[in-house]
């Protein structure tokens, strides 16, 4: 089999999710219908909306003409998928999503690549993570490949909403909610999976702007045995108030620290990376391990895969020398000591929206820990990784990670 340096294997955290279905609360396997792309029904809008100028787009404020909806019940399984005009949902006031936060979501993007094709970036990983989240909060699982198939149909229908300008894309938000009309905490007997799309501009329209973080010890994002490793709605609302507190102190986001040792976990809603310099001049790229508190991000996995490939010599990233890649626990005192000794090269967060977001200072223990950034707002490691990932997303760098939706 031919091997391309631009086509790296998929990583372990997103191993194939079992297609076993479970009856609510019993653990009994069933053979109820799964999502079936052959049954897709398409009802096109008769009142298409005007597409706003790309320069006016605000992230998540504008939505395309259509949405995808698939209902599920414990008795009947997954119903026929339906693409219909974008519009409000009709839900009973007692629906469990409102009372017990039985809700999860995903985030991925469709791109118009340099060849004019519409592509998705590693969507199989989003499908697998969505199933993992569903299992954790007792919502129904589904065939990820089948959902991806009908999701592509939605993108093809609304592909004219994808902005043509460089750095723009179509943000895609799949959501799964419990809809059982009962006040009582239990696995829901009915659910709704839907997908909406929003055209978005570049996260940094005027170039990279490093962010200042508040090293947060008074609030906890996640704890061992909790739900920090899953993309569920209940993980996000509790972070809004701490972010407001950080803003009042002059910082953009929270750096979530855990335990008396002040272990680094995540930054805001992003995964976190630290780069240290060793005495021999080589770099060490460090990120906290997937210990149950860390969300296994698609961009995180992409960064690790690319960096490890560079470290092994299988892939050469430009302007990046010797590098080791480590998933290990790292504390804020270690970061502070490295900064004081001149061994801290850079820190950055990773996520779908920004890809890479660099950090220039952290408020910690009454002082600011200053982190180096270069003139363009990035650092040597983040710049190389960002360039490679964007190249793969836009088709400038051929890669199996880029999945063609429409020619």
C-alpha positions as CSV (number, residue, x, y, z in Angstrom):
1,X,0.0,0.0,0.0
2,X,1.3,3.4,-0.9
3,X,2.0,5.8,2.0
4,X,1.7,9.5,1.8
5,X,3.4,11.8,4.3
6,X,0.4,14.0,4.0
7,X,-2.0,11.3,5.0
8,X,-1.6,10.3,8.6
9,X,-3.5,7.5,10.3
10,X,-6.4,8.2,12.6
11,X,-5.5,8.4,16.3
12,X,-6.7,6.2,19.2
13,X,-9.0,8.5,21.2
14,X,-11.7,8.3,18.5
15,X,-11.7,4.6,17.9
16,X,-14.7,3.2,16.0
17,X,-17.9,3.5,18.1
18,X,-20.0,0.3,18.4
19,X,-23.3,0.3,16.6
20,X,-25.0,-1.6,19.4
21,X,-28.3,0.1,20.4
22,X,-29.5,0.1,24.0
23,X,-33.0,0.2,25.4
24,X,-33.4,2.9,28.0
25,X,-32.2,1.7,31.4
26,X,-32.0,-2.0,30.5
27,X,-28.8,-2.5,28.7
28,X,-30.6,-4.8,26.3
29,X,-29.5,-4.9,22.6
30,X,-32.2,-4.2,20.1
31,X,-32.5,-4.2,16.3
32,X,-34.6,-1.1,15.9
33,X,-34.1,1.0,12.7
34,X,-30.9,3.1,12.5
35,X,-30.6,6.3,10.5
36,X,-31.2,5.3,6.9
37,X,-30.0,7.7,4.2
38,X,-32.2,6.0,1.6
39,X,-35.3,7.3,3.4
40,X,-34.1,10.9,3.4
41,X,-37.0,13.3,2.6
42,X,-36.1,16.8,1.3
43,X,-38.5,19.7,1.5
44,X,-37.0,22.8,0.0
45,X,-37.8,26.2,1.2
46,X,-40.1,28.4,-1.0
47,X,-38.7,31.6,0.6
48,X,-34.9,31.5,0.4
49,X,-33.2,34.1,2.5
50,X,-30.8,36.7,1.1
51,X,-27.1,35.8,1.7
52,X,-25.5,38.6,3.7
53,X,-22.1,40.1,2.6
54,X,-19.2,38.0,3.9
55,X,-17.7,41.0,5.7
56,X,-20.8,41.4,7.9
57,X,-20.8,37.8,9.2
58,X,-20.7,37.3,13.0
59,X,-19.9,33.8,14.2
60,X,-23.2,31.9,14.8
61,X,-25.5,34.8,14.0
62,X,-26.7,33.9,10.5
63,X,-28.1,30.5,9.4
64,X,-28.8,28.9,6.0
65,X,-32.1,28.1,4.4
66,X,-32.4,24.5,5.5
67,X,-31.8,22.2,8.5
68,X,-31.7,18.4,9.0
69,X,-34.0,16.7,11.6
70,X,-34.3,13.0,12.7
71,X,-36.5,11.9,15.5
72,X,-36.0,8.8,17.6
73,X,-38.2,6.8,20.0
74,X,-37.5,3.8,22.2
75,X,-40.3,1.9,20.5
76,X,-39.6,2.7,16.8
77,X,-35.9,3.6,16.6
78,X,-34.7,6.3,14.2
79,X,-37.3,7.8,11.9
80,X,-36.8,8.9,8.3
81,X,-34.3,11.8,8.1
82,X,-35.8,15.1,6.9
83,X,-34.2,18.2,5.4
84,X,-36.7,21.0,5.8
85,X,-36.7,24.8,5.9
86,X,-34.8,26.3,8.8
87,X,-37.2,27.3,11.5
88,X,-38.3,26.9,15.2
89,X,-38.7,23.6,16.9
90,X,-41.9,22.6,18.6
91,X,-41.2,21.0,21.9
92,X,-43.4,20.3,24.9
93,X,-42.6,22.4,28.0
94,X,-42.0,19.1,29.9
95,X,-39.3,17.9,27.5
96,X,-36.4,16.5,29.4
97,X,-33.8,18.7,27.6
98,X,-35.3,21.7,29.5
99,X,-35.2,20.2,32.9
100,X,-32.2,17.9,33.0
101,X,-29.9,19.2,30.3
102,X,-30.2,16.0,28.2
103,X,-28.4,17.8,25.4
104,X,-25.1,17.4,23.4
105,X,-23.7,19.0,20.3
106,X,-20.8,18.9,17.9
107,X,-19.0,21.5,15.8
108,X,-17.3,21.1,12.4
109,X,-16.8,23.1,9.3
110,X,-17.4,22.8,5.5
111,X,-14.8,24.6,3.3
112,X,-14.6,25.8,-0.3
113,X,-11.2,24.5,-1.1
114,X,-8.6,25.9,-3.5
115,X,-10.0,23.7,-6.3
116,X,-13.6,24.9,-5.8
117,X,-14.7,21.7,-4.1
118,X,-16.7,21.6,-0.9
119,X,-15.0,19.6,1.8
120,X,-15.2,18.6,5.5
121,X,-12.2,18.2,7.8
122,X,-12.1,14.8,9.6
123,X,-15.9,14.5,10.1
124,X,-15.7,10.9,11.2
125,X,-14.1,12.0,14.4
126,X,-17.1,14.3,15.2
127,X,-19.5,11.5,14.5
128,X,-17.6,9.2,16.9
129,X,-17.3,11.8,19.6
130,X,-21.0,12.6,19.3
131,X,-21.9,8.9,19.9
132,X,-19.6,8.8,22.9
133,X,-21.3,11.9,24.4
134,X,-24.7,10.4,23.7
135,X,-23.8,7.2,25.5
136,X,-22.6,9.1,28.5
137,X,-25.9,10.9,29.0
138,X,-28.2,8.0,28.0
139,X,-29.2,9.4,24.7
140,X,-29.5,7.0,21.7
141,X,-26.5,6.1,19.6
142,X,-26.6,6.0,15.8
143,X,-24.7,5.0,12.7
144,X,-22.2,7.8,12.3
145,X,-21.5,7.1,8.7
146,X,-25.2,7.3,7.9
147,X,-25.6,10.6,9.7
148,X,-22.6,11.9,7.8
149,X,-24.2,10.8,4.6
150,X,-27.4,12.8,5.1
151,X,-25.4,15.7,6.6
152,X,-23.5,15.9,3.3
153,X,-26.9,16.2,1.5
154,X,-27.8,19.2,3.6
155,X,-24.4,20.8,2.8
156,X,-24.9,20.2,-0.9
157,X,-28.3,21.8,-0.8
158,X,-27.0,24.9,1.0
159,X,-23.5,25.0,-0.5
160,X,-24.1,28.4,-2.0
161,X,-24.0,29.8,1.5
162,X,-20.3,28.9,1.9
163,X,-18.5,32.2,1.5
164,X,-15.9,32.4,-1.3
165,X,-13.4,34.5,0.6
166,X,-10.2,33.1,2.0
167,X,-10.6,32.0,5.6
168,X,-14.3,31.7,5.5
169,X,-16.3,28.5,6.0
170,X,-19.7,27.0,6.8
171,X,-20.0,26.1,10.5
172,X,-22.1,23.0,11.1
173,X,-23.8,22.3,14.4
174,X,-25.3,18.8,15.0
175,X,-27.4,18.7,18.2
176,X,-29.1,15.7,20.0
177,X,-31.7,16.4,22.7
178,X,-34.0,14.4,24.9
179,X,-37.7,15.2,24.1
180,X,-39.6,12.9,26.4
181,X,-42.6,14.7,27.8
182,X,-42.1,13.8,31.4
183,X,-40.9,15.5,34.5
184,X,-38.6,12.9,36.0
185,X,-34.9,12.1,35.6
186,X,-34.4,8.9,33.5
187,X,-33.1,7.9,30.1
188,X,-35.5,9.6,27.6
189,X,-37.8,7.5,25.6
190,X,-37.8,10.0,22.7
191,X,-35.1,12.3,21.2
192,X,-34.4,14.6,18.4
193,X,-31.2,15.0,16.4
194,X,-31.0,18.1,14.2
195,X,-28.3,19.9,12.3
196,X,-28.1,23.6,11.5
197,X,-25.4,25.5,9.5
198,X,-24.0,29.0,9.8
199,X,-21.7,30.9,7.3
200,X,-18.7,32.3,9.2
201,X,-15.7,34.4,8.6
202,X,-12.1,33.9,9.9
203,X,-11.8,33.8,13.6
204,X,-9.0,36.4,13.4
205,X,-10.0,38.7,10.6
206,X,-7.2,41.1,11.3
207,X,-4.4,38.7,12.2
208,X,-3.7,36.6,15.3
209,X,-4.4,38.3,18.6
210,X,-2.9,36.5,21.6
211,X,-5.3,36.2,24.6
212,X,-4.7,36.9,28.3
213,X,-6.0,34.2,30.7
214,X,-7.0,34.2,34.3
215,X,-5.6,31.2,36.1
216,X,-8.8,30.0,37.7
217,X,-8.6,28.1,41.0
218,X,-11.9,29.2,42.5
219,X,-14.0,27.4,39.9
220,X,-13.7,23.9,38.4
221,X,-14.6,23.1,34.8
222,X,-14.5,19.3,35.3
223,X,-13.4,16.7,37.8
224,X,-12.4,13.0,37.7
225,X,-15.4,10.7,37.0
226,X,-17.4,13.7,35.7
227,X,-18.4,14.7,32.2
228,X,-15.5,16.9,31.1
229,X,-14.5,14.5,28.3
230,X,-17.9,14.8,26.6
231,X,-19.4,17.6,24.5
232,X,-22.6,18.1,26.4
233,X,-24.5,21.3,27.0
234,X,-24.2,21.0,30.8
235,X,-20.4,21.5,30.6
236,X,-20.7,25.0,29.0
237,X,-23.2,27.1,30.9
238,X,-21.4,26.9,34.2
239,X,-18.3,28.4,32.5
240,X,-20.1,31.7,31.5
241,X,-20.0,33.3,35.0
242,X,-16.3,32.5,35.6
243,X,-15.6,34.1,32.2
244,X,-17.4,37.2,33.2
245,X,-15.3,37.3,36.4
246,X,-12.1,36.9,34.3
247,X,-13.2,39.8,32.1
248,X,-13.7,42.0,35.1
249,X,-10.1,41.3,36.1
250,X,-8.8,42.3,32.6
251,X,-8.5,38.8,31.1
252,X,-10.2,37.3,28.0
253,X,-10.7,33.8,29.2
254,X,-10.2,31.3,32.0
255,X,-7.3,28.9,32.3
256,X,-8.9,26.1,34.2
257,X,-6.6,24.8,37.0
258,X,-7.4,21.7,39.0
259,X,-6.4,20.5,42.5
260,X,-4.0,21.9,45.0
261,X,-1.2,21.3,42.5
262,X,-2.9,23.6,40.0
263,X,-2.8,21.2,37.1
264,X,-3.5,22.8,33.7
265,X,-6.6,21.3,32.1
266,X,-8.3,23.5,29.4
267,X,-8.3,27.1,28.3
268,X,-11.9,28.5,28.0
269,X,-13.5,25.9,25.8
270,X,-10.3,24.8,24.1
271,X,-7.6,22.2,24.6
272,X,-4.3,23.5,25.8
273,X,-0.7,23.1,24.6
274,X,2.6,24.3,26.2
275,X,6.0,24.4,24.5
276,X,9.2,24.1,26.6
277,X,12.8,24.5,25.5
278,X,15.4,22.0,26.6
279,X,19.1,22.7,27.3
280,X,20.0,21.1,23.9
281,X,17.8,23.6,22.1
282,X,15.0,21.2,21.2
283,X,11.4,21.8,22.0
284,X,8.9,19.8,24.0
285,X,5.2,20.1,23.0
286,X,3.1,19.2,26.1
287,X,-0.6,18.8,26.5
288,X,-2.6,17.4,29.4
289,X,-3.6,13.7,28.9
290,X,-7.1,12.5,28.2
291,X,-7.8,11.5,31.8
292,X,-11.5,11.9,31.7
293,X,-11.5,15.7,32.5
294,X,-10.2,16.8,29.0
295,X,-12.4,17.0,25.9
296,X,-10.8,14.9,23.1
297,X,-10.8,17.7,20.5
298,X,-10.4,17.0,16.8
299,X,-7.9,19.9,16.4
300,X,-6.1,18.6,19.5
301,X,-5.7,15.2,17.9
302,X,-4.7,16.8,14.6
303,X,-2.0,18.8,16.3
304,X,-0.6,15.8,18.1
305,X,-0.7,13.6,15.0
306,X,1.2,16.2,12.9
307,X,3.7,17.0,15.7
308,X,4.5,13.3,16.3
309,X,4.9,12.7,12.6
310,X,7.4,15.6,12.4
311,X,9.2,14.3,15.5
312,X,9.5,10.8,13.9
313,X,10.7,12.2,10.6
314,X,7.7,11.0,8.6
315,X,6.6,14.6,8.0
316,X,8.7,17.7,7.9
317,X,7.0,20.8,9.1
318,X,8.8,24.0,7.9
319,X,10.8,26.1,10.3
320,X,10.5,23.6,13.1
321,X,13.5,21.8,14.4
322,X,13.9,18.9,16.9
323,X,10.7,18.3,18.8
324,X,9.3,15.8,21.3
325,X,5.6,15.4,22.0
326,X,4.3,14.5,25.4
327,X,0.9,14.0,26.9
328,X,1.5,14.5,30.6
329,X,0.3,16.4,33.6
330,X,1.7,19.9,33.8
331,X,1.2,22.4,36.6
332,X,1.0,26.2,36.7
333,X,4.1,26.4,39.0
334,X,6.0,24.5,36.4
335,X,4.9,26.9,33.7
336,X,5.8,29.9,35.9
337,X,9.3,28.5,36.7
338,X,9.9,27.8,33.0
339,X,8.9,31.4,32.1
340,X,11.2,32.8,34.8
341,X,14.1,30.7,33.5
342,X,13.5,31.6,29.8
343,X,12.5,28.0,28.9
344,X,8.9,28.7,28.1
345,X,8.6,29.0,24.3
346,X,4.8,29.5,23.9
347,X,1.3,28.4,24.9
348,X,-1.8,28.0,22.8
349,X,-5.3,26.6,22.8
350,X,-6.8,24.6,20.0
351,X,-10.4,24.2,18.7
352,X,-12.6,24.1,15.7
353,X,-13.5,27.8,15.6
354,X,-10.0,29.4,16.0
355,X,-7.9,26.3,15.1
356,X,-5.1,27.8,17.2
357,X,-5.3,30.6,19.7
358,X,-2.1,31.9,21.2
359,X,-1.6,33.1,24.8
360,X,0.5,36.0,25.9
361,X,0.0,36.2,29.7
362,X,-1.7,34.4,32.6
363,X,-2.8,36.0,35.8
364,X,-1.8,33.6,38.5
365,X,-1.3,33.9,42.3
366,X,-1.5,37.7,42.1
367,X,1.0,38.2,39.3
368,X,1.1,37.9,35.5
369,X,3.2,35.1,33.9
370,X,4.3,36.6,30.6
371,X,4.5,34.2,27.6
372,X,6.5,34.9,24.5
373,X,4.8,35.7,21.2
374,X,6.4,36.8,18.0
375,X,5.5,39.8,15.8
376,X,2.7,38.0,14.0
377,X,1.1,36.9,17.3
378,X,2.2,33.3,17.0
379,X,5.1,31.2,18.0
380,X,7.4,28.8,16.1
381,X,5.5,25.6,16.9
382,X,1.9,27.0,16.7
383,X,2.7,28.8,13.4
384,X,4.0,25.6,11.7
385,X,1.1,23.5,12.9
386,X,-1.5,26.1,12.0
387,X,-0.1,26.4,8.5
388,X,-0.2,22.6,8.0
389,X,-3.8,22.2,9.3
390,X,-5.2,25.1,7.3
391,X,-3.4,23.8,4.2
392,X,-5.2,20.5,4.7
393,X,-8.5,22.1,5.3
394,X,-8.3,24.3,2.2
395,X,-7.0,21.6,-0.1
396,X,-3.6,23.4,-0.6
397,X,-2.0,20.3,1.0
398,X,-3.5,17.0,-0.2
399,X,-4.7,14.9,2.8
400,X,-7.2,12.1,3.6
401,X,-8.4,14.3,6.4
402,X,-10.1,16.5,3.8
403,X,-13.4,14.7,2.8
404,X,-15.0,15.9,-0.5
405,X,-18.7,16.6,-0.2
406,X,-19.3,18.2,-3.6
407,X,-17.2,18.7,-6.7
